[in-house]
Amino acid sequence: MPVLKKMVLILLLKTKRPNADTLSSSAIISSILLGKESAALTIMFLEEVSELLTVYTMEKNSWSYKRYAKCWRKLCLEKKFLKIM
């Protein structure tokens, strides 16, 4: 569980502001203590889906940025070439 990670606990104690990991962990623990295992599984499933979407978005943005940078460099080189002529 995310809240059991040492760095997450230190950050929570230092800032006294819960983040997404601490909130979802407390929801999972609460669900289990209340006997709602299906709710805990649903929270964990949704957390995994959100992580996959985050990774997908980061990869997609990285690819788009590389493509944009390549086109921008090409355009800049063409402008420099035209200025020389």
Residue pairs with C-beta under 8 A, 6 or more apart in sequence:
1 25
1 28
1 29
2 8
2 21
2 22
2 24
2 25
3 9
3 12
3 21
3 22
3 25
3 26
3 29
4 25
5 21
8 19
8 21
8 22
11 19
12 18
12 19
12 22
18 26
24 43
24 47
27 40
27 43
28 40
28 43
28 44
31 37
31 39
31 40
31 43
32 40
